[in-house]
Amino acid sequence: MRFLVRDRILGIGDDWWIEDEHGRKVYLVDGKAMRLRDTFELKDAQGQVLIDIHQKMLALRDTMVIERGGEALAKIKRKRLSLLRNHYRVSLVDGTELDVSGKILDREFAVEYDGELLAVISRRWLTIRDTYGVDIVRDDADPALLIAVAVCVIHLAEKEGEEDQDD
C-alpha cells in the first residue's frame, strides 16, 4: 500500500489529505490550533476520527502519544544515543517496540519491528517536490497507525530542528 502525503501536513491548524496511489483521498490529518499542546486527528474519508495524536505535556524529552478510541496506543520519542542517524522508538501499549531511523527531516526513513521492515517513508519515488510517499510493506500492518507514526516522528524532528536553530 502506498500513500502520498503533502509536506505541509504538519502545520498546526491546517488540514491535509493523504491520498492512496490511485489519487483517492483516504485520510485527513486535522491539525488543531489554539491548544496548549500540539494536537492532530487522523480521520478517514468520511470524517470519522481514527487516531488522536498529541504531545505529552510532562516529559523529560519531547514525546508524542497516539490514541485510538480514547485508549493509549503508542508513545514516540527520540532514542537517547543516535549520533549518525535520527532514531525514534515507538512503544506500543502491548509492549511491542518499533524502530524508526533514517533522515527524518529529509523524509527518508524506515519503520521496523524486530529488524523486519514495516514501512518506508521516502521522497525518492516522487517528482512532486512537496510530496513524499509512505509505502507500507506488510499486508497485515495497520496503515493508520504507521501514518500516525510518520506524522509524529516528522513533527518531533521538526521541533528539534527549530530548537537547534534557536540555540
VODREN-257207 format. One record per residue: residue number from 1; residue in three letters; x, y, z of N, C-alpha, C, O in turn. Coordinates in Angstrom, 1 decimal. Layout:
! residues N
     i    aa       nx       ny       nz      cax      cay      caz       cx       cy       cz       ox       oy       oz
   NUM   ALA        X        Y        Z        X        Y        Z        X        Y        Z        X        Y        Z
...
This chain:
! residues 167
     i    aa       nx       ny       nz      cax      cay      caz       cx       cy       cz       ox       oy       oz
     1   MET      0.8     -1.2      0.0      0.0      0.0      0.0      0.9      1.2      0.0      1.8      1.3      0.8
     2   ARG      0.6      2.1     -0.9      1.4      3.4     -0.9      0.4      4.6     -0.8     -0.7      4.6     -1.3
     3   PHE      0.9      5.5      0.0      0.1      6.7      0.3      1.0      7.9      0.0      2.2      7.9      0.1
     4   LEU      0.3      9.0     -0.5      1.0     10.3     -0.8      0.7     11.3      0.2     -0.5     11.5      0.5
     5   VAL      1.7     11.9      0.8      1.5     12.9      1.9      2.1     14.2      1.4      3.3     14.2      0.9
     6   ARG      1.5     15.3      1.7      2.0     16.6      1.4      2.8     17.1      2.5      2.5     16.8      3.7
     7   ASP      4.0     17.7      2.2      4.9     18.2      3.3      4.2     19.1      4.3      4.5     19.0      5.5
     8   ARG      3.3     20.0      3.9      2.7     20.9      4.8      1.7     20.3      5.7      1.0     21.0      6.5
     9   ILE      1.6     19.0      5.7      0.7     18.3      6.6      0.9     18.6      8.0     -0.1     18.5      8.8
    10   LEU      2.1     19.0      8.4      2.4     19.2      9.8      2.1     20.6     10.3      2.6     20.9     11.5
    11   GLY      1.5     21.4      9.6      1.2     22.8     10.0      0.1     22.7     11.0     -1.0     22.3     10.6
    12   ILE      0.3     23.1     12.2     -0.8     23.1     13.3     -1.9     24.0     12.8     -1.7     25.1     12.4
    13   GLY     -3.1     23.5     12.9     -4.3     24.3     12.5     -4.7     24.1     11.0     -5.7     24.6     10.6
    14   ASP     -3.8     23.4     10.3     -4.1     23.1      8.9     -4.6     21.7      8.7     -4.3     20.8      9.5
    15   ASP     -5.4     21.5      7.7     -6.0     20.2      7.3     -5.3     19.7      6.0     -5.3     20.5      5.1
    16   TRP     -4.9     18.5      6.0     -4.2     18.0      4.7     -4.7     16.5      4.5     -4.8     15.7      5.4
    17   TRP     -5.0     16.3      3.2     -5.4     15.0      2.8     -4.2     14.1      2.5     -3.2     14.5      2.0
    18   ILE     -4.4     12.8      2.8     -3.4     11.8      2.4     -4.1     10.9      1.4     -5.2     10.4      1.6
    19   GLU     -3.5     10.7      0.2     -4.1     10.0     -0.9     -3.5      8.6     -1.1     -2.3      8.4     -0.7
    20   ASP     -4.3      7.7     -1.6     -3.7      6.4     -2.0     -3.0      6.5     -3.3     -3.0      7.6     -3.9
    21   GLU     -2.4      5.5     -3.8     -1.6      5.5     -5.0     -2.4      5.8     -6.3     -1.9      6.1     -7.3
    22   HIS     -3.8      5.7     -6.1     -4.7      6.0     -7.2     -5.3      7.4     -7.2     -6.1      7.8     -8.0
    23   GLY     -4.8      8.2     -6.2     -5.2      9.6     -6.1     -6.5      9.8     -5.3     -7.1     10.9     -5.2
    24   ARG     -7.0      8.7     -4.6     -8.2      8.8     -3.8     -7.8      9.3     -2.4     -6.9      8.9     -1.8
    25   LYS     -8.6     10.3     -1.9     -8.4     10.8     -0.6     -8.8      9.7      0.4    -10.0      9.2      0.4
    26   VAL     -7.8      9.3      1.3     -8.1      8.2      2.2     -8.1      8.7      3.6     -9.0      8.3      4.4
    27   TYR     -7.1      9.5      4.0     -7.0     10.0      5.4     -6.9     11.6      5.3     -6.4     12.1      4.4
    28   LEU     -7.4     12.2      6.4     -7.3     13.6      6.6     -6.6     13.8      7.9     -7.0     13.3      8.9
    29   VAL     -5.5     14.6      7.9     -4.8     14.9      9.1     -5.3     16.3      9.5     -5.1     17.3      8.7
    30   ASP     -6.0     16.4     10.6     -6.6     17.6     11.1     -5.8     18.2     12.2     -5.8     17.7     13.3
    31   GLY     -5.0     19.2     11.9     -4.1     19.9     12.9     -5.0     20.8     13.7     -5.7     21.7     13.2
    32   LYS     -4.9     20.7     15.0     -5.8     21.5     15.9     -5.0     22.7     16.4     -3.9     22.6     17.1
    33   ALA     -5.5     23.9     16.1     -4.8     25.1     16.5     -5.3     25.6     17.9     -6.3     25.1     18.4
    34   MET     -4.6     26.5     18.5     -5.0     27.1     19.7     -5.1     26.1     20.9     -6.1     26.2     21.7
    35   ARG     -4.2     25.2     20.9     -4.2     24.2     22.0     -2.9     24.4     22.8     -1.9     24.9     22.3
    36   LEU     -2.9     24.0     24.0     -1.7     24.1     24.8     -0.6     23.1     24.3      0.6     23.4     24.5
    37   ARG     -1.0     22.0     23.7      0.0     21.1     23.2     -0.3     20.8     21.7     -1.5     21.0     21.3
    38   ASP      0.7     20.4     21.0      0.5     20.0     19.6     -0.5     18.9     19.5     -0.3     17.8     20.1
    39   THR     -1.5     19.0     18.7     -2.6     18.0     18.6     -3.0     17.8     17.1     -3.1     18.8     16.4
    40   PHE     -3.2     16.6     16.7     -3.7     16.2     15.4     -4.7     15.1     15.5     -4.7     14.4     16.5
    41   GLU     -5.6     15.1     14.6     -6.5     13.9     14.4     -6.4     13.3     13.1     -6.3     14.1     12.1
    42   LEU     -6.3     12.0     13.0     -6.2     11.3     11.7     -7.6     10.8     11.5     -8.1     10.0     12.3
    43   LYS     -8.3     11.3     10.4     -9.6     10.9     10.1     -9.7     10.1      8.8     -8.8     10.2      7.9
    44   ASP    -10.8      9.3      8.7    -11.0      8.6      7.4    -11.7      9.6      6.4    -12.0     10.7      6.8
    45   ALA    -11.9      9.1      5.2    -12.5     10.0      4.2    -13.9     10.5      4.6    -14.4     11.5      4.0
    46   GLN    -14.6      9.8      5.4    -15.9     10.2      5.9    -15.9     11.1      7.1    -17.0     11.6      7.5
    47   GLY    -14.7     11.4      7.6    -14.6     12.4      8.7    -14.6     11.7     10.1    -14.5     12.4     11.1
    48   GLN    -14.6     10.4     10.1    -14.5      9.7     11.4    -13.1      9.7     11.9    -12.2      9.4     11.2
    49   VAL    -13.0     10.1     13.2    -11.6     10.1     13.8    -11.2      8.7     14.1    -11.8      7.9     14.8
    50   LEU    -10.0      8.3     13.5     -9.4      7.0     13.6     -8.4      7.0     14.7     -8.3      6.1     15.5
    51   ILE     -7.6      8.1     14.8     -6.5      8.2     15.7     -6.3      9.6     16.2     -6.4     10.6     15.4
    52   ASP     -6.1      9.8     17.5     -5.8     11.1     18.1     -4.3     11.1     18.3     -3.7     10.1     18.8
    53   ILE     -3.6     12.2     18.0     -2.2     12.4     18.2     -2.0     13.7     19.0     -2.5     14.7     18.6
    54   HIS     -1.2     13.6     20.1     -0.9     14.8     20.8      0.4     14.7     21.5      1.0     13.6     21.8
    55   GLN      1.0     15.8     21.9      2.2     15.9     22.6      2.0     15.7     24.0      1.0     16.2     24.6
    56   LYS      2.8     14.9     24.7      2.7     14.6     26.1      3.2     15.9     26.8      4.3     16.4     26.5
    57   MET      2.4     16.4     27.8      2.7     17.6     28.4      3.9     17.6     29.3      4.8     18.4     29.2
    58   LEU      4.0     16.6     30.2      5.0     16.5     31.2      5.9     15.3     30.8      5.6     14.2     31.2
    59   ALA      7.1     15.6     30.2      8.0     14.5     29.8      9.4     15.2     29.8      9.5     16.3     29.4
    60   LEU     10.4     14.4     30.1     11.8     14.9     30.1     12.2     15.2     28.7     12.9     16.2     28.4
    61   ARG     11.8     14.3     27.7     12.1     14.5     26.3     10.8     14.7     25.6      9.8     14.1     26.0
    62   ASP     10.8     15.4     24.5      9.5     15.6     23.7      9.0     14.2     23.4      9.7     13.3     22.9
    63   THR      7.7     14.0     23.7      7.0     12.7     23.5      5.7     13.0     22.8      5.0     13.9     23.2
    64   MET      5.4     12.2     21.8      4.1     12.2     21.2      3.3     10.9     21.6      3.9      9.9     21.8
    65   VAL      2.0     11.1     21.8      1.1     10.0     22.2      0.1      9.8     21.1     -0.5     10.7     20.6
    66   ILE     -0.1      8.5     20.8     -1.1      8.1     19.8     -2.2      7.4     20.6     -1.9      6.4     21.3
    67   GLU     -3.5      7.8     20.3     -4.6      7.1     21.0     -5.6      6.7     19.9     -5.7      7.3     18.9
    68   ARG     -6.3      5.6     20.2     -7.4      5.2     19.4     -8.6      4.9     20.3     -8.5      4.1     21.2
    69   GLY     -9.7      5.6     20.0    -10.9      5.4     20.8    -10.7      5.8     22.2    -11.4      5.3     23.1
    70   GLY     -9.9      6.8     22.5     -9.7      7.3     23.8     -8.7      6.5     24.6     -8.4      6.8     25.8
    71   GLU     -8.2      5.4     24.1     -7.2      4.5     24.7     -5.9      4.7     24.1     -5.7      4.8     22.9
    72   ALA     -4.9      4.8     25.0     -3.5      4.9     24.6     -3.1      3.7     23.7     -3.4      2.6     24.0
    73   LEU     -2.4      4.0     22.6     -2.0      3.0     21.6     -0.4      3.0     21.6      0.2      1.9     21.5
    74   ALA      0.2      4.2     21.6      1.7      4.2     21.5      2.2      5.5     22.0      1.5      6.5     22.0
    75   LYS      3.5      5.5     22.4      4.3      6.7     22.7      5.5      6.7     21.8      6.1      5.7     21.5
    76   ILE      5.9      7.9     21.4      7.0      8.0     20.5      8.0      9.1     21.0      7.6     10.2     21.4
    77   LYS      9.3      8.7     21.1     10.3      9.7     21.5     11.6      9.3     20.9     11.8      8.2     20.4
    78   ARG     12.5     10.3     20.8     13.8     10.1     20.2     14.6      9.2     21.1     14.6      9.3     22.4
    79   LYS     15.4      8.3     20.5     16.3      7.5     21.3     17.4      8.4     21.8     17.8      9.4     21.2
    80   ARG     18.0      8.0     23.0     19.0      8.8     23.6     20.2      9.0     22.8     20.7     10.1     22.6
    81   LEU     20.8      7.9     22.4     22.1      7.9     21.7     21.8      7.5     20.2     21.7      6.4     19.9
    82   SER     21.8      8.5     19.4     21.7      8.3     18.0     22.5      9.3     17.2     22.0     10.3     16.7
    83   LEU     23.8      9.1     17.1     24.7     10.1     16.6     24.7     10.2     15.1     24.7     11.3     14.6
    84   LEU     24.6      9.1     14.4     24.8      9.2     12.9     23.5      9.4     12.2     23.4     10.0     11.1
    85   ARG     22.4      8.9     12.7     21.1      9.0     12.1     20.1      9.4     13.1     20.3      9.3     14.3
    86   ASN     18.9      9.8     12.6     17.8     10.1     13.5     17.2      8.7     13.9     16.8      7.9     13.0
    87   HIS     17.0      8.5     15.2     16.4      7.3     15.7     15.3      7.6     16.6     15.5      8.4     17.5
    88   TYR     14.1      7.0     16.4     13.0      7.2     17.3     12.5      5.8     17.7     12.5      4.9     17.0
    89   ARG     12.0      5.7     19.0     11.4      4.5     19.5      9.9      4.7     19.6      9.4      5.7     20.2
    90   VAL      9.1      3.7     19.1      7.7      3.7     19.2      7.4      2.6     20.1      7.6      1.4     19.8
    91   SER      6.8      2.9     21.3      6.5      1.9     22.3      5.0      1.7     22.3      4.2      2.6     22.7
    92   LEU      4.5      0.6     21.8      3.1      0.3     21.8      2.7     -0.2     23.2      3.5     -0.8     23.9
    93   VAL      1.4      0.0     23.5      0.9     -0.4     24.9      1.0     -1.9     25.1      1.1     -2.3     26.3
    94   ASP      1.1     -2.7     24.1      1.2     -4.2     24.3      2.6     -4.6     24.5      2.9     -5.8     24.7
    95   GLY      3.5     -3.7     24.6      4.9     -4.0     24.9      5.8     -4.1     23.6      7.0     -4.1     23.7
    96   THR      5.2     -4.1     22.4      5.9     -4.1     21.2      6.6     -2.8     21.0      6.1     -1.7     21.3
    97   GLU      7.8     -2.8     20.4      8.5     -1.6     20.1      8.9     -1.6     18.6      9.4     -2.6     18.1
    98   LEU      8.7     -0.5     18.0      9.0     -0.2     16.6     10.2      0.7     16.6     10.4      1.6     17.5
    99   ASP     11.1      0.5     15.6     12.3      1.4     15.5     12.1      2.2     14.2     11.8      1.7     13.2
   100   VAL     12.3      3.5     14.3     12.2      4.4     13.2     13.6      5.1     13.0     14.1      5.7     14.0
   101   SER     14.2      4.9     11.8     15.5      5.5     11.6     15.7      6.0     10.2     15.1      5.5      9.3
   102   GLY     16.6      6.9     10.1     16.9      7.5      8.7     17.1      9.0      8.8     17.3      9.5      9.8
   103   LYS     16.9      9.6      7.6     17.0     11.0      7.5     15.6     11.6      7.7     14.9     11.9      6.7
   104   ILE     15.1     11.8      8.9     13.8     12.1      9.2     13.4     13.5      8.5     12.4     13.5      7.8
   105   LEU     14.2     14.5      8.7     13.9     15.8      8.1     13.8     15.8      6.6     13.2     16.6      6.0
   106   ASP     14.6     14.9      6.0     14.5     14.7      4.5     13.4     13.8      4.1     13.3     13.5      2.9
   107   ARG     12.6     13.3      5.0     11.5     12.4      4.7     12.0     11.1      4.1     11.4     10.6      3.1
   108   GLU     13.1     10.6      4.6     13.7      9.3      4.1     14.0      8.5      5.3     15.1      8.5      5.9
   109   PHE     13.1      7.6      5.7     13.3      6.8      6.8     12.5      5.5      6.8     11.5      5.4      6.0
   110   ALA     12.8      4.6      7.6     12.2      3.2      7.7     11.6      3.0      9.0     12.1      3.5     10.1
   111   VAL     10.4      2.3      9.1      9.8      1.8     10.3     10.0      0.3     10.4      9.5     -0.4      9.4
   112   GLU     10.6     -0.2     11.4     10.9     -1.6     11.6     10.4     -2.2     12.9     10.3     -1.5     13.9
   113   TYR     10.0     -3.5     12.8      9.7     -4.2     14.1     10.6     -5.4     14.1     10.6     -6.3     13.2
   114   ASP     11.5     -5.5     15.1     12.4     -6.6     15.4     13.2     -6.9     14.1     13.4     -8.1     13.7
   115   GLY     13.7     -5.8     13.4     14.5     -6.0     12.3     13.8     -6.2     11.0     14.4     -6.3      9.9
   116   GLU     12.5     -6.3     11.0     11.6     -6.5      9.8     11.0     -5.2      9.4     10.4     -4.5     10.2
   117   LEU     11.2     -4.9      8.1     10.7     -3.6      7.6      9.1     -3.6      7.5      8.5     -4.6      6.9
   118   LEU      8.5     -2.6      8.1      7.1     -2.4      8.0      6.7     -1.4      7.0      5.7     -1.5      6.3
   119   ALA      7.4     -0.3      7.0      7.1      0.8      6.1      8.3      1.6      5.7      9.3      1.7      6.5
   120   VAL      8.3      2.2      4.5      9.3      3.1      4.1      8.7      4.5      3.8      7.7      4.5      3.0
   121   ILE      9.3      5.5      4.3      8.8      6.9      4.0      9.9      7.5      3.2     11.0      7.6      3.6
   122   SER      9.5      8.0      2.0     10.5      8.5      1.0     10.0      9.5      0.1      8.8      9.5     -0.3
   123   ARG     10.8     10.4     -0.3     10.6     11.4     -1.4     11.1     10.9     -2.7     10.8     11.4     -3.8
   124   ARG     12.0      9.9     -2.7     12.7      9.4     -3.9     11.8      9.0     -5.0     12.1      9.1     -6.2
   125   TRP     10.7      8.4     -4.7      9.8      7.9     -5.7      9.0      8.9     -6.5      8.5      8.7     -7.6
   126   LEU      9.0     10.2     -5.9      8.1     11.2     -6.4      8.8     12.3     -7.1      9.9     12.7     -6.7
   127   THR      8.2     12.9     -8.1      8.7     14.1     -8.7      8.1     15.4     -8.2      8.6     16.5     -8.4
   128   ILE      7.0     15.3     -7.5      6.4     16.4     -6.9      7.2     16.8     -5.7      7.3     16.0     -4.7
   129   ARG      7.6     18.1     -5.7      8.6     18.5     -4.6      8.1     18.4     -3.2      8.8     18.0     -2.3
   130   ASP      6.8     18.8     -3.0      6.3     18.9     -1.6      5.5     17.7     -1.2      4.6     17.7     -0.3
   131   THR      5.8     16.5     -1.8      5.1     15.3     -1.5      6.1     14.2     -1.2      7.2     14.1     -1.8
   132   TYR      5.7     13.3     -0.3      6.5     12.1      0.0      5.6     11.0      0.1      4.4     11.1      0.3
   133   GLY      6.1      9.8     -0.1      5.3      8.6     -0.1      5.5      7.8      1.2      6.6      7.8      1.8
   134   VAL      4.5      7.1      1.6      4.5      6.2      2.8      4.2      4.8      2.1      3.0      4.6      1.8
   135   ASP      5.2      4.0      2.0      5.0      2.7      1.4      4.9      1.6      2.5      6.0      1.4      3.1
   136   ILE      3.8      1.1      2.7      3.6      0.1      3.7      3.9     -1.3      3.1      3.2     -1.7      2.2
   137   VAL      4.9     -2.0      3.6      5.4     -3.2      3.1      4.6     -4.4      3.4      4.3     -5.3      2.6
   138   ARG      4.2     -4.5      4.7      3.5     -5.7      5.2      2.0     -5.5      5.0      1.4     -4.5      5.4
   139   ASP      1.3     -6.6      4.5     -0.1     -6.5      4.3     -0.9     -6.5      5.6     -2.0     -5.9      5.6
   140   ASP     -0.4     -7.1      6.6     -1.1     -7.1      7.9     -0.8     -5.9      8.8     -1.3     -5.8      9.9
   141   ALA     -0.1     -4.9      8.3      0.3     -3.7      9.1     -1.0     -2.8      9.1     -1.8     -2.9      8.3
   142   ASP     -1.0     -2.0     10.2     -2.1     -1.0     10.4     -1.7      0.3      9.7     -0.9      1.0     10.2
   143   PRO     -2.3      0.6      8.5     -1.9      1.8      7.8     -2.1      3.1      8.6     -1.2      4.0      8.6
   144   ALA     -3.2      3.2      9.3     -3.5      4.4     10.0     -2.4      4.6     11.1     -2.0      5.7     11.3
   145   LEU     -2.1      3.5     11.8     -1.0      3.6     12.9      0.3      4.0     12.3      1.0      4.9     12.8
   146   LEU      0.7      3.5     11.1      2.0      3.8     10.6      2.0      5.2     10.0      3.1      5.9     10.1
   147   ILE      0.9      5.7      9.5      0.9      7.1      9.1      0.9      8.0     10.3      1.6      9.0     10.2
   148   ALA      0.3      7.6     11.4      0.3      8.4     12.6      1.8      8.5     13.1      2.2      9.5     13.6
   149   VAL      2.5      7.3     13.1      3.9      7.3     13.5      4.7      8.2     12.6      5.5      9.0     13.2
   150   ALA      4.5      8.2     11.3      5.2      9.1     10.4      5.0     10.6     10.8      5.9     11.4     10.9
   151   VAL      3.7     10.9     11.0      3.4     12.3     11.4      4.1     12.7     12.7      4.6     13.8     12.8
   152   CYS      4.0     11.8     13.7      4.7     12.1     15.0      6.2     12.3     14.9      6.7     13.3     15.4
   153   VAL      6.8     11.4     14.2      8.3     11.4     14.1      8.7     12.7     13.3      9.7     13.4     13.7
   154   ILE      8.1     13.0     12.2      8.4     14.2     11.5      8.2     15.5     12.3      9.0     16.4     12.3
   155   HIS      7.1     15.5     13.1      6.8     16.6     13.9      7.8     16.8     15.0      8.3     17.9     15.2
   156   LEU      8.2     15.7     15.7      9.2     15.8     16.7     10.6     16.2     16.1     11.3     17.1     16.7
   157   ALA     10.9     15.7     14.9     12.2     16.1     14.3     12.2     17.6     13.9     13.2     18.3     14.1
   158   GLU     11.1     18.1     13.4     11.0     19.5     13.1     11.1     20.4     14.3     11.7     21.4     14.3
   159   LYS     10.5     19.9     15.4     10.6     20.7     16.6     12.1     20.8     17.1     12.5     21.8     17.6
   160   GLU     12.7     19.6     17.1     14.2     19.6     17.5     15.0     20.5     16.6     15.9     21.2     17.1
   161   GLY     14.7     20.5     15.3     15.4     21.3     14.3     15.2     22.8     14.6     16.1     23.6     14.6
   162   GLU     14.0     23.2     15.0     13.7     24.6     15.4     14.4     25.0     16.7     14.9     26.1     16.8
   163   GLU     14.5     24.0     17.6     15.1     24.3     18.9     16.6     24.5     18.7     17.3     25.3     19.3
   164   ASP     17.2     23.7     17.8     18.7     23.8     17.5     19.0     25.1     16.8     20.0     25.7     17.1
   165   GLN     18.1     25.6     16.0     18.3     26.9     15.3     18.2     28.0     16.3     18.8     29.1     16.2
   166   ASP     17.4     27.9     17.4     17.2     28.9     18.4     18.4     29.0     19.3     18.6     30.1     19.9
   167   ASP     19.2     28.0     19.4     20.3     28.0     20.4     21.5     28.8     19.9     22.5     28.9     20.5
